[in-house]
Amino acid sequence: MLDGFSAETLARVQFAFTMSFHIIFPAFSIGLASFLAVTNALWLWTKDETYQVLFNYWKKIFAVAFGMGVVSGIVMSYQFGTNWSVFSDKAGPVVGPLMAYEVLSAFFLEAGFLGIMLFGLKRVGPGLHMFATAMVAFGTLLSATWILSVNSWMQTPAGYGMNDVGQYIPLDWWKIILNPSFPYRLVHMVLAAFLTTALVVGGVGAWHLLKDHTGPASRRMFSMAMWMLLLVTPLQIAAGDFHGLNTLEHQPVKVMAMEGHFESHPDGAPLILFGIPNQAEKRMDYSVEVPKLSSLILKHDLNAPLAGLDTVADENEPPVAIVFFSFRVMVGLGFAMLGLGLWGGIARWRGKLYQAPMLHWLSVIMGPAGFVAVLAGWITTEVGRQPFTIYGLLRTSDSLAPVSAPAVGASLISFIIIYFFVFGAGIFYIMKLMSKRPRVGSVGELTDAPTRAATAKPIIHGSSTPSTTA
């Protein structure tokens, strides 16, 4: 089935497959951990039982997602030693310590406080329980910080030297950690995680509102998600613009592929909205363009010159079609999130946030959009870096371990089969948890009431109409 593929191609496909499974869980758990910290803090502050119900509801889902993220991350990291041992040898003095710091600081912090967050409220009291929840949330952010520092160094290497055996060695750890692309990529990824979680929480809340629009917990989670989309999506679009300018400065070839610029434009480059990249003929077929808009976006000048792929050697070009389309999927979904947030804001202003079936259906449909956008962004970043593992320094073809194509192919098939069974079961269980409607019961308890109980009236404390604000 995999005949005709080289060991390098199969190794890249294997890493892409395992990474695609892995990245969706941290992207969700980073945002969900912060959401749990917020709901727990609001419960302590307001004594509103609805927030505790939301905390209890989502902490189960977080526990499953966190566990699958850990398992998928461990499996993925093994490939550095199996398929990419040359890269590990050459970059190990820089990459190894940073990944070790992630385990020693972030992962141990998360793991140490996770049990208290999940099971410790009645054992340690609300104060220490809140502290543990905050530490789990902080640990997820710290983990993202270290991992993105590693990956950003591979995108924009700095602070390194070479030893006598051809290894990259650290000369300035501050320059390595705070490399040129790191701040932009960290902000962009954390905001993406928050939006991914907001879309899932909003989609679940909308699903239950379609069944019963009076449920206070469903209302509250939907309201909080709509606030997050409305406020954070514009920040993400701005962060993406700054990230793009940074990429243009340090990785111009990647931007050329993202924009589909096969030709240089000395007096203003067009923004290619759609088209079919023809890398063999070095042109964009069937393109729909806005004249000079790309120069305005990237250089803030309509007539600013932009170089194209005609200035780059063929062997240094990334796969343009993949980068071009994945970038447009990410950007398109970003503006779709902005539209959903604005629709939610208008519905809230009109007092119809919980009686808007079309908004609720769109929220359900958009529920997985954050994961798709994260994957599209990751594909843009990683494929756009090709043909290098360390941009401009170490080529992917020179990073491969001495492995045979049949061996890599066999492990790839094994990964595909095992992943779909194991993680398919985990995702199914998460969906099952989400399908149960959170209901306000007695203080500190959560009743998982199936939505089929259409005749049951939800218990609403304090008011027959829950507040429209979160």
NULUM-753735 format. One record per residue: x, z, y of N, C-alpha, C, O in turn; residue in one letter. Coordinates in steps of 0.05 Angstrom, whole numbers, plus 5000, padded with zeros to 4 digits. Atoms other than C-alpha are relative to their C-alpha. Example, Ala and Ser with C-alpha at 12.3 -4.5 7.8 and 13.67 -1.06 7.14 Angstrom:
BEGIN
501850004976524651564910501850005024503950135024A/498449994976527351434979498550145022499550185044S/
***
This chain:
BEGIN
501750004976500050005000501750005025500949895046M/498349984977505850145047502549824997504549865011L/497850185003510349585023500549845025498649775039D/499350164976514049215078500550165025501550055045G/499449824977514649815125502850134996503550214974F/497449885001521550085141499750314999497650415006S/500049715000523350815133499650115028498250315031A/500449914972523650885209497149985008496050175020E/502850044993516650605218498250214986496550334999T/501649805015513751055163500550285010498650445012L/499449734989517351665191498650055027497650265032A/501349984974514551525260497050034996495750195010R/502949985006507551425231499350284990497350404997V/500549745011508152075193500050225022498350395022Q/499849814978510352465254497649985018496450185027F/502350054983504852145295497450114988495750235001A/502449905014499552325243499950305000497850415007F/500049715001501653045235499750125028498450325032T/500149904973502553135310497249965012496250135027M/502850054991495652835324498150224990496450315005S/501649785010492553355279500750265014498950425021F/499249744989496653915308499250045029498250255037H/500349974972495853775382497250085009496850205029I/502849934992488253835383499450294998497750405012I/500649725003488454555360501350175022499850335034F/499149854977493254835413498649925026498150095043P/501550084975489654415466497450155002496550215024A/502549855000483354785446500550305002499150435017F/499649715001486155475432501250105027500750335034S/498949914975490055505498497750065020497650275032I/502349964982483655415538498150214991497050365007G/501949815010479355815492501050295002499450475006L/498949734997484056415494499550115029498850345033A/500549924972483456425570497050055005496250235019S/502949964998475856345564499250274989497550415000F/500649745012475556945518500950235019499550435022L/499149794982479757355567498150035024497650255033A/501949994977475057165624497450134992496450305007V/502649895008468657325586500250304994498450455001T/499649715006471557995562500350155026499150375029N/499649864974473758175633497350025015496750225028A/502649994987466857985661498150194987496550325001L/501749795013463458415609500850285009499050445015W/499149744991467759005628499250065029498650285037L/500549974971466558885702497050035006496150205021W/502950014993459058725702498350164981496050224987T/501649885021456759065637497749834991495849924979K/502050195008452658445626500549934971502649824964D/499650045029451558395551500449714992501649664971E/499750285006451357645553502949924997503649764980T/497150075002458857605565501250104974502949974962Y/498949895025460258045505499049834976500549784957Q/501050185021455757595462501749754999502449664977V/498350254999459756985485502850064989503949894975L/497449935010466257345470499950024969501749904956F/500249975029464057525399499449734987500449684965N/500750265011461256825388502549824998503149704977Y/497750194999467556445409502550114988504349964981W/497549905012472756925381500349924971502549884961K/499850095028470956715310501149714999502849654983K/499250284998471855985329503049995007504549824997I/497249994992478456155363501850074977503949954973F/498449915023481056505301500549784981502849744971A/499750235019479855895257501849795012503649694999V/498450214987482755405308502950095003504749935000A/497249894997488855855320501449984973503849904972F/498850025027490155895245500849724992502949674982G/499450285007489755145236502249895017503849725008M/497850084982494355045296502750094990504649944990G/497549895010499655495266500849854975503249774973V/499350145025499355165197500949725006503049634995V/499350284994499554455225502649995015504149795012S/497450004986505354635271502350054982504449934986G/497849955019509554915215500649764983503049684980I/499650255016508554295172501449795017503249655007V/498850214983510253845231502950055005504549875005M/497249934994516654215247501949944977504349894982S/498250065022519354105177501249725001503349674990Y/499150284999520053365192502649975016504049775012Q/497550014986525753515239502450014981504549904985F/497849975020529853695178499849794978501949724966G/500350195021527053185129500349715010502049574999T/500050284991525852535167501849955024502849735029N/498650044975529652655232502450195002502950315023W/497849815001535753055212502349925018503750105028S/497950094981540552635254499350095028501150195043V/500949904974536452795316500450315001501450415021F/499749715000536453535296502950085002503650285016S/497249944998543953525287501149955028502650125039D/499050074973545353185354498850165022500250245041K/501449864978540153545396499650304994498650445011A/500549725008539954205358501150215018499650415023G/499049794982544454605406498350045024498350265036P/501849984977539354465461497250074991496050265001V/502949985008532654395425499650254983497650394986V/500449775018533754945372499550265014497650405008G/500549744987534455545419497350015015496050215015P/502650014985528455325461497750054981495850194987L/502149965019524055285399500150284988498050394981M/499849725009526755955375498850195020497550395013A/501249834979524856265442497049994999495750205004Y/503050025002517756005432499050184978497050324982E/500949835022517256365365500450295007498650455002V/499349724996520657005387498350125023497750365022L/501549894978516757085452497049944997495450124995S/502850084999510256695451498550054974496450184974A/501449985025508356665378499750294991497650384982F/500149725008510157385363498150165018496750345009F/501849874982506257595425497149954992495450134991L/502750075009500057215402499350144974497250274972E/500649895027500557445330499850315002498150434988A/500049714998501958175350497450115011496550325003G/502549894987495658245393497549874989495349954996F/502450145009491057765356498150184984495750174988L/501649825016488658285306498450205017496150265011G/501449814982486958775361497849865015495649975018I/502150154986483158235399497649954982495349974991M/502150085018479158035338498550244988496050234985L/501349785015477758715305500350285013499450475002F/499149734991480259275350498350135022499150345031G/501549884977474859405403499250284995499650465012L/500949735005471960015369502250194992501950434990K/497849845009478760255346501950095023502950315023R/498149944978482960215410498650045027499950135046V/501449974975477660235464500049745017501749575012G/500350254985475559705515502449935017503149705021P/497850054983481659785560502349864985503349654994G/497850125015487059655508499149744987500749554983L/501050255011482559135476500249775020500949545013H/499850204979482258765542502949925004503549685008M/497250064997489858815548500949814977502449624982F/499350175023490658515478498949725003500349534998A/501250274996485957945495501649855021502149615018T/498450134979489857795558502849924990503849714998A/497450075011496457805519499849764982501649594981M/500350245017493757305469499749755018501049555012V/500350224982491656855526502749935013503449695016A/497350044988498456945560501949884979503549714986F/498250115021501956805494499549714995501449564991G/500550295004498456135485501249845023502249625019T/498850144977500655935555503050004999504349805005L/497249985003507656175542501049814979503249694981L/499250185022507955785477500049715011501849565005S/500050274989505855155514502349955019503449735020A/497750034981511255285566502549934986503949754994T/497650055015516855305515500049724987501949574989W/500150265014514454705475500249775020501549575014I/499950224980513354285537502849985013503649775022L/497350014990520254485562501849834981503449674991S/498450165020523254205497499349705003501149545006V/500850285000519153565500500849875027501549635028N/499350114974520353475575503049945002503849755015S/497150055000527853535564500649744986502449594993W/499650255014527352965515499149765017500149545013M/500950214982523652565568501949975024502649745032Q/498350014976528152745627502350204996502350415007T/497849825006534653055600501650085024502249915041P/498449894978538653495647501550244990500750374970A/498649765006543754055644501550004974502150214963G/498750025026547253805581502849885002503549775023Y/497450135003554153575559500349904971498449934955G/499450105027557253265497502550144989504450185003M/497649895012562053595448501549784984500849554985N/498250195013567353265405498749864977499649654968D/501350135024562553115347497549865007495949794990V/502350154991557252775389497450155002495350035001G/502549844996552353345398499650055029501450085045Q/500749934972548653485462500050315001498650454986Y/499749714998550554185484499150105027499249955047I/501049904974547654635539502350075019504250205011P/498249924979551554695603498750175021499950355033L/501549844981546154975648497150034990495549854991D/502749965012540055285615497849985020495649885012W/502250024981536055315679499349705005497049645007W/500650284997536854565688498749884975497149694977K/501250095025535054455615497150074999495349914994I/502849915001528754875618498449895022496249795017I/501550114977526654665687500949725007501649665029L/499250284996528253935677498149865018495949965023N/501650134979525453425726497049964994495449975013P/502850055006518953275690498450244991496050234989S/501349775012517453975663497750115017495550155006F/502249874985513354275720497449835001495249934998P/502350184999508853665725498649984973496149984972Y/501250035027507753605650498650264992496650264978R/501249745007506354355643497350035013495350105000L/502649984986500954355696498049804989495749884984V/501850215011497953705669498950084973496550044968H/500949935026497653975598498250255000496250254986M/501749764999494854665615497249935011495250035001V/502650084989489354355658498549844979496049864977L/501350155021487953875601498850184979496650134969A/501049805019487154465554497550145010495650184996A/502349874989482354805601497649815000495349904994F/502250195000478154175608499049944972496649904968L/500850045028478254055533498150234991496150174978T/501749775008475454755522497450005015495350065003T/502550014985470354675578498149804989495749854988A/501850205011467654045547498850094973496550044968L/501149905026466954375478498050225006495850214994V/501949784994463755005507497549895013495349975006V/502350124987459254585551498349844980495849844982G/501550155020457354135493498450174981496250114975G/501449825018455554715448497750135015495550155005V/502149894984451655045504497749815005495349885003G/502150204995447954395519498449954975496049914976A/501450055026446254295445497950224996495650164987W/502049785003442854975443497950005022495750095017H/502050024979439454865510497949794993495649815001L/501950215008436354235481497950114980495650024979L/501849875019433254685427498350215014495950245008K/501449794986431355255473501550055027503650175027D/498649984975433055235547499750285013500650315036H/500249734988431455975558502150204989502350424999T/498049825012437156275516502150085020503549915031G/498149924979441456695563502949944994504449865011P/497250055008447956615524500649705002502749625011A/499650294998447055855519500149925029501849755036S/499950064972445555825593502750085013503849925028R/497649904987451556235612502449834992504049765009R/497750165008456555835570499949735013501949625021M/500350264988453755185597500750015030502049835040F/499549974972454055435668503050025006504149905024S/497249964997461255665661501649744995503549685010M/498650255006463355005630499649805023501549655030A/500550184979460054605686501750075025502649905040M/498249914978463755025738502849914996504249815014W/497350075006470254895703500549705004502549625015M/499750294996469154145701500049925029501649755038L/500350074972467054115773502550075016503349925034L/497849904984472954515799502749904990504549855006L/497450055011478654335752500649704997502949614999V/499550295003477653585741501349875024503249725021T/498550114977479553405813502950095001504749945008P/497249905001485753845805501649844980503949784984L/498650155021487453475741500749725009502849625003Q/499550284990486752795774502450015020504149835020I/497849974981491353035831502650054985504749944992A/497649945015496353325781501049754985503449714983A/499250245013496252675742501349805019503249665011G/498750174980497952295806502850085005504749925006D/497349904996503952745819501749954976504149884978F/498550055024506052675747500849714998503049654989H/499450285001505651925752502349935019504049765012G/497850054981510151925814502650104989504749974992L/497649905012515152355777500949824978503349774975N/499350185022514951885717501249745011503149635000T/498950254987516151285763502850055008504549865006L/497349954992522351625789502050034977504249934979E/498149945021525351835723499749824975501649794960H/500550185023522151365671498549755009496249715001Q/501450234989520450725708499049804980496949684984P/500950195020519950305645497450094988495749924982V/502549915010514450745619497749935019495549855010K/502150074981510450635683499549705000497249625003V/500450295002511549885678498149944977496349774979M/501750045023508349915609497250105005495249974998A/502649894993502650365633498549815018496049785015M/501350184981501149885690499749724990498149565001E/500150285011502149255648501449815018500749575019G/498550174982507148975698502349864985504549974983H/497850165013511048445660501749875021504149825016F/498550134979513148135725500550195023498950375028E/499449844976516448445786498349905023497649665024S/501650084977512448445851501450105025501350345032H/498449924977516848445913498450075025499450215043P/501549954976511148485963497350134994495350075007D/502449865006505948935931499049924972498449694967G/500950055028503749005858497050064997496050255008A/502849955004496548945835499550224979501250274963P/500949815020492849475796498449844979496349734985L/501350155022490949155729498050194987498850374973I/502149835011484349465710499749954970499750144954L/500350075028483549095644501749754994502449605013F/498550235008487348575605501050034972500750254960G/498949995027490748415539503049945003503849715008I/497150054998498348515540501049814979500449844955P/498750195018502147935510503050045003504349905019N/497249934997508948225500501949784991504149755001Q/498350225009511647615463500449805022502649695025A/499950194979510047165522500650125028500849985048E/499449854975511447705575497949955021498649895044K/502150044981504747645608497550164992497350254970R/502549865005497947975615497849794999497349655019M/502250195003492247555588497450125008496850355004D/502849924993485147575615499950255018498250425014Y/499849754983487148085668497950005022497249805033S/501749954977482448375719501650185019502250415012V/498149874983486548595779498850075027497049935037E/500549934972485848935847502649965015504550115010V/497450074987491248635892501250245015499950395030P/498349814986496749115916499250294996500550475008K/500949725003493049745894502050174984502250414990L/498049855015498449945844502250105019503150335016S/498049924981503549955900499050235018500550415025S/501249794984498850375942499950274985500550484997L/500249755016497850885886502850114994503250354996I/497449905009505150925863501950045023503750225021L/498149984977508750825930498750085026500050125046K/501649944976503150975980500549805022500549865045H/499550224981504650306012499049754986499949684965D/501150245012500649665999502149794994501849644975L/498150225003506749226006502650104987504649954987N/497549905013511849665969500649844976498949784960A/499250155024515749275917500050184975500750424976P/499949865025515149475844501349814979500549584977L/498750165020519749235789498349984975496650154970A/501550045025516948965724501849994976504250034978G/498550005025519048905652501949774998503649764980L/498150225000522648255669502850095008504749945007D/497449894993528248705694501250184978503350304981T/499249825022528849075627500749834976499349644970V/499250145025532448845564497850034979496650254978A/502149995019527648685508500250244981498250364974D/499749785019530649205462499550285012499450474998E/500649744987529249755513497150025010496350215023N/502849994992521849585523498450164979498950144955E/501849875018516550045493497849814991497549595002P/502350175007510449755456497950015022496550205025P/501650004975506649545518497050044995495750195009V/502949995005499749455488499050294994497050375005A/500849725007499450165459499950175025498050325030I/499849844976501750485524497949925020496650095033V/501950104981497350045567497150104994495850205012F/502849925007490850195529499650304999497650405008F/500349715002492150925515499950135028498450325032S/500149894973493451055589497349965012496350135026F/502650064988486850725608497850174987495950255000R/501949825013483051135556500250285013498150405019V/499649744987486051775586498850015028497350195035M/501050004972484551585658497049965001495650095016V/502950045001477551325641498550254993496550315005G/501449755008475651965606500350215022498550385025L/499749814978478452365664497949965022496750165031G/502150054980473752025713497250054988495350125003F/502549935012468052105663499550305001497250385006A/500349714997469352855663499350075029497650255033M/500749954972469152845739497149935005495750085019L/502850074997462552485736498150204988496050275000G/501749795013459652995687500050255017497950385020L/499949764983462053565731498449975025497050165033G/501650054976458853255793497150004994495450115009L/502850005008452353135756499150294995496950375004W/500749725004452453865734499750155027498050325030G/500249874974453754085806497549935015496250105028G/502550084987447953675832497650134987495750225000I/502249875014443353945778499850295007497650405009A/500049724993445454655795498950035028497250215033R/501049984973444154535869497049955002495750075018W/502950055000437254265853498550214983496050204981R/501349805017435854865807499049894974497250014962G/500950135025435254415746502249994979502149834960K/497850015018441654575709499250044971500449924953L/500949945027437954835648497649854991496649884968Y/502350175006432154345650500749715005499149575018Q/499150274996436053695649500949884974503349884968A/499350105027435753385580502149785000503849774982P/498050215000439752765599502850115005504750024993M/497449874995445353195627500950144975503350144969L/499249855024445253615564500949814978502849864964H/499250195021445453015518502849885007504549844989W/497450104993451352725558502250204995504450134987L/498149795005454853395553500750024970503050064963S/499650005029453953385477501849764992503749804977V/498450245006456752675474502850035009504749944996I/497449964988462552865519501650234987503950274994M/498749775012464153475477502849954988504750104994G/497450065012469953145438501949855020504249795012P/498450184983472452745499502750125008504649975011A/497549874993477753255517502249954979504549904986G/498150055022481053175449501049715001503449664997F/499250294998481052415456501949965023503849815021V/498350034976484052465526502750124995504750005003A/497549885006489452935502501749824981504149784986V/498650185019491252475444500949745015503249655010L/499250244985491251865491502350065018504149895021A/497849924982495752235540502650044984504749964993G/497649965016500452435485501249734990503649704990W/499150265009500751725458501449855023503549735019I/498750134977502251465528502850115005504649965010T/497449874995507851965537502149944979504349864986T/498050025021511151905470500749704993503049644989E/499550285006510351155456501449875024503149705021V/498850114976512251015528503050075002504549945017G/497249925000518951375516501649824982504149804984R/498650175019520750885460501649785015500749695036Q/499049955027525550625437502050244998503950234983P/498249774999528851305451498550254990496150294995F/501049735004527852005424500950185023499350355032T/499149874975532052285481500449775020502149605017I/500350244983530451815538502749915012504050065026Y/497650124989536251355555502550094986504749984993G/497649895013541051735509500149944970502149844960L/500050025029539051735436497749834991495449904996L/502150185009535251165405498650114975499850254959R/501549915024529851295353501249904975501350044955T/498750115025533350835303502550154993503350154969S/497649845005539551275310499450294994501350454990D/500849725004535651925300499050054972498650284964S/501249985026533051785230501950124979504350064979L/498549905023535352165169500549784980499149584980A/499550205021538351775111497950024977498650114955P/502249985020531651725074499149724994499549535009V/501050265008528551155036497149965008495650165010S/502750064993522050815055498050104979495950224986A/502049905019518550974988499750305001497550404997P/500249714999520151714995498350095024496650275022A/501649934976517351745066497149924996495350065004V/502850105004511351335046498550184981496150234986G/501449815018509751804988499250255013497050355009A/500749754986510052415032497849955021496250135026S/502150064980505752065085497349994986495450104997L/502550015014500351915034499150284992496750344993I/500649735007500652635010498950155024496950305022S/500949874976499952885081497149925007495450085014F/502650104993493952445094497850124982495750214992I/502049895019490252675031499650305005497350395008I/500349714997491753415041498850075027497150255028I/501149944973490353415116497049965002495650125013Y/502850064998483653095109498350204984496050264992F/501549805016481453595056500250275014498150405018F/499649734989484454225087498850025028497250205034V/500949984973483254095160497249895004495849975022F/502850084999476853725147498250244994496150275006G/501649765006474254365115500050205023497950325029A/499949824977476654775174498349915023496950075036G/501750114978473354315225497150024993495450085010I/502849985009466954315184499050295004496850335013F/500849724996466955075186499650075029497850225037Y/500349964971468055085261497449885010495950015026I/502550124992462254605270497650164990495650185004M/502249845011457955045226499650255018497450335024K/500249774982459555645271498849925026497250075037L/501150094975457955245332497049944999495649955019M/502850085003451255025304498150245001495750205004S/501749764999448655745304499850095028501850115043K/500649944972445455965368500850295006499950474992R/499449724993448456585402497650135014496450015031P/502449864989442957095418500850285009502450414995R/499549734991443157725458498450194984495950174984V/501449805016441558295411500650285011500550325036G/499249734991443659025414502949985011504349795004S/497450014987449859185455502249994980502350154961V/497650015017456358975422499649854974501449824958G/500450155024453058565367499349715006498549655028E/500650284998452057835355498249924977498949964954L/501850105021446157535318500449704999499849565018T/499750285004447756855290497349894991496749874967D/502750105007440756565293500049704999500549575019A/500150295003439955855266498049895020495950015025P/501850124980436755385316497349924987495449855002T/502650075012431255235265497850205005495550155001R/502049804994427955885285498749955027499150095046A/501150094975424055525338497950185011497450195035A/502249834991418456025341501050275010499550425022T/498949744992423156615354500450005030501649815041A/499649984972423156845426502650165005502950384995K/497549864995430057035453499550255017497750265034P/500249754984430957735480501749975025504149915023I/498750034975432757705553500050275014497950385020I/499849734988435258345585500149975031501549815041H/499849974972434058505657498349815016497549885038G/501650204985430257875678498949804981500249734961S/501250225017425757345649501449745006501149554990S/498550244994430156825683502950075005503550185026T/497249934997437556895673501249865025500249655034P/498750114976442056775733501249724994502249674971S/498950275003444356055743503050005005504349795001T/497149994995451356285761501350154978500250324964T/498449865021456856505714502050185013503550314999A/
***
